[in-house]
């Protein structure tokens, strides 16, 4: 799961109705049974500041772009 993106938006930003999305809970459910720790990292694999981690956990990682309805393709 190393380097897993929670939200792949490039395809959807280009107009596709496809793309993948995993919440923090989804990722945790996949990883915890392996006995490995779940850790949020920066793009350089550094430790994420506590405030940023708390905000992400509070929303379960759900971004506003996921909540907005997608416009139909013409």
N, CA, C and O atoms as a GROMACS GRO file, in nm:
protein
  296
    1UNK      N    1   0.082  -0.119   0.000
    1UNK     CA    2   0.000   0.000   0.000
    1UNK      C    3   0.087   0.125   0.000
    1UNK      O    4   0.033   0.236  -0.007
    2UNK      N    5   0.216   0.111   0.007
    2UNK     CA    6   0.304   0.228   0.010
    2UNK      C    7   0.281   0.314  -0.112
    2UNK      O    8   0.278   0.264  -0.225
    3UNK      N    9   0.267   0.443  -0.092
    3UNK     CA   10   0.248   0.536  -0.202
    3UNK      C   11   0.108   0.537  -0.258
    3UNK      O   12   0.085   0.590  -0.367
    4UNK      N   13   0.012   0.480  -0.186
    4UNK     CA   14  -0.126   0.476  -0.234
    4UNK      C   15  -0.189   0.614  -0.223
    4UNK      O   16  -0.182   0.680  -0.120
    5UNK      N   17  -0.251   0.656  -0.332
    5UNK     CA   18  -0.324   0.783  -0.332
    5UNK      C   19  -0.466   0.756  -0.287
    5UNK      O   20  -0.528   0.657  -0.328
    6UNK      N   21  -0.518   0.843  -0.204
    6UNK     CA   22  -0.656   0.828  -0.160
    6UNK      C   23  -0.752   0.867  -0.272
    6UNK      O   24  -0.861   0.810  -0.284
    7UNK      N   25  -0.712   0.963  -0.352
    7UNK     CA   26  -0.802   1.015  -0.454
    7UNK      C   27  -0.726   1.036  -0.584
    7UNK      O   28  -0.630   1.112  -0.590
    8UNK      N   29  -0.770   0.968  -0.686
    8UNK     CA   30  -0.711   0.984  -0.819
    8UNK      C   31  -0.806   1.074  -0.896
    8UNK      O   32  -0.913   1.030  -0.938
    9UNK      N   33  -0.768   1.199  -0.915
    9UNK     CA   34  -0.859   1.295  -0.978
    9UNK      C   35  -0.821   1.334  -1.119
    9UNK      O   36  -0.899   1.400  -1.187
   10UNK      N   37  -0.705   1.296  -1.166
   10UNK     CA   38  -0.661   1.340  -1.298
   10UNK      C   39  -0.760   1.295  -1.405
   10UNK      O   40  -0.799   1.375  -1.490
   11UNK      N   41  -0.802   1.169  -1.401
   11UNK     CA   42  -0.898   1.120  -1.500
   11UNK      C   43  -1.030   1.195  -1.490
   11UNK      O   44  -1.087   1.235  -1.591
   12UNK      N   45  -1.079   1.214  -1.369
   12UNK     CA   46  -1.208   1.281  -1.352
   12UNK      C   47  -1.199   1.428  -1.390
   12UNK      O   48  -1.294   1.484  -1.445
   13UNK      N   49  -1.085   1.493  -1.362
   13UNK     CA   50  -1.070   1.632  -1.400
   13UNK      C   51  -1.069   1.646  -1.552
   13UNK      O   52  -1.103   1.752  -1.605
   14UNK      N   53  -1.030   1.541  -1.622
   14UNK     CA   54  -1.029   1.543  -1.767
   14UNK      C   55  -1.165   1.508  -1.826
   14UNK      O   56  -1.181   1.502  -1.948
   15UNK      N   57  -1.264   1.484  -1.738
   15UNK     CA   58  -1.400   1.459  -1.786
   15UNK      C   59  -1.446   1.316  -1.774
   15UNK      O   60  -1.562   1.287  -1.805
   16UNK      N   61  -1.362   1.225  -1.730
   16UNK     CA   62  -1.401   1.086  -1.716
   16UNK      C   63  -1.493   1.068  -1.596
   16UNK      O   64  -1.480   1.138  -1.496
   17UNK      N   65  -1.584   0.976  -1.608
   17UNK     CA   66  -1.670   0.942  -1.494
   17UNK      C   67  -1.604   0.841  -1.404
   17UNK      O   68  -1.660   0.804  -1.300
   18UNK      N   69  -1.486   0.797  -1.441
   18UNK     CA   70  -1.415   0.695  -1.364
   18UNK      C   71  -1.306   0.758  -1.279
   18UNK      O   72  -1.285   0.880  -1.284
   19UNK      N   73  -1.241   0.679  -1.203
   19UNK     CA   74  -1.138   0.722  -1.110
   19UNK      C   75  -1.157   0.641  -0.984
   19UNK      O   76  -1.258   0.573  -0.969
   20UNK      N   77  -1.064   0.647  -0.893
   20UNK     CA   78  -1.079   0.569  -0.771
   20UNK      C   79  -1.070   0.661  -0.651
   20UNK      O   80  -1.011   0.768  -0.656
   21UNK      N   81  -1.131   0.616  -0.542
   21UNK     CA   82  -1.129   0.694  -0.420
   21UNK      C   83  -1.134   0.598  -0.303
   21UNK      O   84  -1.216   0.506  -0.301
   22UNK      N   85  -1.049   0.619  -0.206
   22UNK     CA   86  -1.049   0.541  -0.083
   22UNK      C   87  -1.048   0.638   0.034
   22UNK      O   88  -0.968   0.731   0.037
   23UNK      N   89  -1.136   0.615   0.130
   23UNK     CA   90  -1.133   0.696   0.252
   23UNK      C   91  -1.023   0.642   0.343
   23UNK      O   92  -0.967   0.535   0.318
   24UNK      N   93  -0.994   0.716   0.448
   24UNK     CA   94  -0.899   0.669   0.547
   24UNK      C   95  -0.948   0.538   0.606
   24UNK      O   96  -0.868   0.446   0.628
   25UNK      N   97  -1.077   0.528   0.633
   25UNK     CA   98  -1.134   0.404   0.687
   25UNK      C   99  -1.116   0.288   0.591
   25UNK      O  100  -1.086   0.176   0.634
   26UNK      N  101  -1.136   0.312   0.460
   26UNK     CA  102  -1.117   0.207   0.360
   26UNK      C  103  -0.973   0.156   0.362
   26UNK      O  104  -0.949   0.035   0.362
   27UNK      N  105  -0.878   0.249   0.364
   27UNK     CA  106  -0.737   0.210   0.363
   27UNK      C  107  -0.701   0.137   0.491
   27UNK      O  108  -0.630   0.036   0.488
   28UNK      N  109  -0.750   0.188   0.604
   28UNK     CA  110  -0.723   0.123   0.732
   28UNK      C  111  -0.777  -0.021   0.732
   28UNK      O  112  -0.710  -0.112   0.780
   29UNK      N  113  -0.897  -0.041   0.678
   29UNK     CA  114  -0.957  -0.175   0.673
   29UNK      C  115  -0.874  -0.271   0.587
   29UNK      O  116  -0.871  -0.391   0.614
   30UNK      N  117  -0.808  -0.219   0.484
   30UNK     CA  118  -0.723  -0.303   0.400
   30UNK      C  119  -0.589  -0.336   0.466
   30UNK      O  120  -0.537  -0.446   0.449
   31UNK      N  121  -0.535  -0.240   0.541
   31UNK     CA  122  -0.400  -0.254   0.596
   31UNK      C  123  -0.396  -0.322   0.732
   31UNK      O  124  -0.311  -0.407   0.756
   32UNK      N  125  -0.487  -0.286   0.823
   32UNK     CA  126  -0.479  -0.336   0.960
   32UNK      C  127  -0.473  -0.488   0.971
   32UNK      O  128  -0.398  -0.539   1.055
   33UNK      N  129  -0.548  -0.564   0.891
   33UNK     CA  130  -0.537  -0.710   0.904
   33UNK      C  131  -0.396  -0.765   0.876
   33UNK      O  132  -0.365  -0.878   0.915
   34UNK      N  133  -0.313  -0.688   0.809
   34UNK     CA  134  -0.177  -0.734   0.780
   34UNK      C  135  -0.083  -0.714   0.898
   34UNK      O  136   0.028  -0.766   0.900
   35UNK      N  137  -0.129  -0.638   0.999
   35UNK     CA  138  -0.046  -0.609   1.114
   35UNK      C  139   0.051  -0.494   1.092
   35UNK      O  140   0.133  -0.464   1.179
   36UNK      N  141   0.043  -0.430   0.978
   36UNK     CA  142   0.131  -0.317   0.947
   36UNK      C  143   0.064  -0.187   0.992
   36UNK      O  144  -0.059  -0.178   0.994
   37UNK      N  145   0.143  -0.086   1.028
   37UNK     CA  146   0.084   0.042   1.071
   37UNK      C  147   0.030   0.121   0.952
   37UNK      O  148   0.080   0.111   0.840
   38UNK      N  149  -0.073   0.200   0.979
   38UNK     CA  150  -0.127   0.292   0.879
   38UNK      C  151  -0.070   0.429   0.914
   38UNK      O  152  -0.087   0.478   1.026
   39UNK      N  153  -0.002   0.491   0.818
   39UNK     CA  154   0.059   0.621   0.842
   39UNK      C  155   0.036   0.714   0.724
   39UNK      O  156   0.056   0.676   0.608
   40UNK      N  157  -0.006   0.834   0.755
   40UNK     CA  158  -0.016   0.937   0.651
   40UNK      C  159   0.122   0.998   0.636
   40UNK      O  160   0.187   1.031   0.735
   41UNK      N  161   0.167   1.013   0.513
   41UNK     CA  162   0.299   1.070   0.486
   41UNK      C  163   0.287   1.186   0.388
   41UNK      O  164   0.189   1.198   0.316
   42UNK      N  165   0.389   1.270   0.386
   42UNK     CA  166   0.397   1.377   0.287
   42UNK      C  167   0.444   1.316   0.156
   42UNK      O  168   0.477   1.197   0.150
   43UNK      N  169   0.449   1.396   0.051
   43UNK     CA  170   0.495   1.345  -0.078
   43UNK      C  171   0.642   1.303  -0.075
   43UNK      O  172   0.687   1.229  -0.162
   44UNK      N  173   0.716   1.351   0.025
   44UNK     CA  174   0.856   1.310   0.040
   44UNK      C  175   0.872   1.206   0.152
   44UNK      O  176   0.982   1.184   0.202
   45UNK      N  177   0.760   1.142   0.190
   45UNK     CA  178   0.756   1.038   0.294
   45UNK      C  179   0.792   1.089   0.433
   45UNK      O  180   0.835   1.012   0.519
   46UNK      N  181   0.776   1.220   0.454
   46UNK     CA  182   0.799   1.276   0.586
   46UNK      C  183   0.676   1.259   0.674
   46UNK      O  184   0.571   1.216   0.627
   47UNK      N  185   0.690   1.291   0.800
   47UNK     CA  186   0.580   1.284   0.894
   47UNK      C  187   0.488   1.404   0.874
   47UNK      O  188   0.534   1.518   0.863
   48UNK      N  189   0.358   1.378   0.869
   48UNK     CA  190   0.258   1.483   0.849
   48UNK      C  191   0.236   1.555   0.982
   48UNK      O  192   0.227   1.490   1.086
   49UNK      N  193   0.228   1.689   0.980
   49UNK     CA  194   0.201   1.762   1.105
   49UNK      C  195   0.071   1.713   1.171
   49UNK      O  196  -0.025   1.678   1.103
   50UNK      N  197   0.072   1.711   1.302
   50UNK     CA  198  -0.043   1.659   1.379
   50UNK      C  199  -0.174   1.727   1.341
   50UNK      O  200  -0.276   1.659   1.328
   51UNK      N  201  -0.174   1.858   1.324
   51UNK     CA  202  -0.297   1.930   1.288
   51UNK      C  203  -0.352   1.881   1.154
   51UNK      O  204  -0.472   1.861   1.140
   52UNK      N  205  -0.266   1.862   1.057
   52UNK     CA  206  -0.309   1.813   0.925
   52UNK      C  207  -0.366   1.672   0.935
   52UNK      O  208  -0.465   1.639   0.869
   53UNK      N  209  -0.303   1.588   1.018
   53UNK     CA  210  -0.351   1.451   1.036
   53UNK      C  211  -0.489   1.451   1.103
   53UNK      O  212  -0.577   1.376   1.063
   54UNK      N  213  -0.506   1.538   1.205
   54UNK     CA  214  -0.636   1.546   1.274
   54UNK      C  215  -0.747   1.592   1.180
   54UNK      O  216  -0.858   1.539   1.186
   55UNK      N  217  -0.719   1.689   1.095
   55UNK     CA  218  -0.819   1.737   0.999
   55UNK      C  219  -0.857   1.626   0.902
   55UNK      O  220  -0.975   1.606   0.873
   56UNK      N  221  -0.758   1.555   0.853
   56UNK     CA  222  -0.785   1.444   0.760
   56UNK      C  223  -0.869   1.335   0.828
   56UNK      O  224  -0.965   1.286   0.769
   57UNK      N  225  -0.833   1.299   0.950
   57UNK     CA  226  -0.907   1.196   1.024
   57UNK      C  227  -1.051   1.240   1.051
   57UNK      O  228  -1.143   1.159   1.042
   58UNK      N  229  -1.071   1.368   1.083
   58UNK     CA  230  -1.204   1.419   1.115
   58UNK      C  231  -1.299   1.408   0.996
   58UNK      O  232  -1.419   1.387   1.013
   59UNK      N  233  -1.246   1.421   0.874
   59UNK     CA  234  -1.330   1.412   0.754
   59UNK      C  235  -1.324   1.274   0.690
   59UNK      O  236  -1.387   1.250   0.587
   60UNK      N  237  -1.248   1.182   0.752
   60UNK     CA  238  -1.221   1.049   0.696
   60UNK      C  239  -1.156   1.061   0.559
   60UNK      O  240  -1.162   0.968   0.478
   61UNK      N  241  -1.092   1.176   0.535
   61UNK     CA  242  -1.023   1.197   0.409
   61UNK      C  243  -1.114   1.229   0.293
   61UNK      O  244  -1.070   1.228   0.178
   62UNK      N  245  -1.241   1.257   0.321
   62UNK     CA  246  -1.336   1.285   0.213
   62UNK      C  247  -1.317   1.429   0.166
   62UNK      O  248  -1.341   1.524   0.241
   63UNK      N  249  -1.276   1.444   0.041
   63UNK     CA  250  -1.252   1.576  -0.017
   63UNK      C  251  -1.382   1.633  -0.073
   63UNK      O  252  -1.471   1.559  -0.114
   64UNK      N  253  -1.391   1.764  -0.073
   64UNK     CA  254  -1.510   1.832  -0.124
   64UNK      C  255  -1.538   1.793  -0.269
   64UNK      O  256  -1.654   1.787  -0.311
   65UNK      N  257  -1.432   1.767  -0.348
   65UNK     CA  258  -1.452   1.732  -0.489
   65UNK      C  259  -1.525   1.599  -0.505
   65UNK      O  260  -1.590   1.576  -0.606
   66UNK      N  261  -1.515   1.512  -0.407
   66UNK     CA  262  -1.585   1.383  -0.411
   66UNK      C  263  -1.732   1.404  -0.380
   66UNK      O  264  -1.818   1.335  -0.436
   67UNK      N  265  -1.762   1.499  -0.293
   67UNK     CA  266  -1.900   1.522  -0.252
   67UNK      C  267  -1.981   1.597  -0.356
   67UNK      O  268  -2.104   1.585  -0.360
   68UNK      N  269  -1.914   1.675  -0.442
   68UNK     CA  270  -1.986   1.749  -0.546
   68UNK      C  271  -2.036   1.653  -0.653
   68UNK      O  272  -1.964   1.564  -0.695
   69UNK      N  273  -2.160   1.672  -0.697
   69UNK     CA  274  -2.208   1.588  -0.807
   69UNK      C  275  -2.130   1.614  -0.935
   69UNK      O  276  -2.096   1.729  -0.964
   70UNK      N  277  -2.102   1.511  -1.009
   70UNK     CA  278  -2.029   1.524  -1.135
   70UNK      C  279  -2.126   1.567  -1.245
   70UNK      O  280  -2.240   1.519  -1.250
   71UNK      N  281  -2.083   1.656  -1.332
   71UNK     CA  282  -2.165   1.699  -1.444
   71UNK      C  283  -2.170   1.588  -1.548
   71UNK      O  284  -2.069   1.522  -1.572
   72UNK      N  285  -2.286   1.568  -1.611
   72UNK     CA  286  -2.295   1.465  -1.715
   72UNK      C  287  -2.211   1.503  -1.836
   72UNK      O  288  -2.195   1.621  -1.868
   73UNK      N  289  -2.158   1.402  -1.903
   73UNK     CA  290  -2.082   1.426  -2.026
   73UNK      C  291  -2.179   1.464  -2.137
   73UNK      O  292  -2.290   1.412  -2.143
   74UNK      N  293  -2.138   1.556  -2.223
   74UNK     CA  294  -2.222   1.601  -2.334
   74UNK      C  295  -2.224   1.498  -2.446
   74UNK      O  296  -2.290   1.519  -2.548
   0.00000   0.00000   0.00000
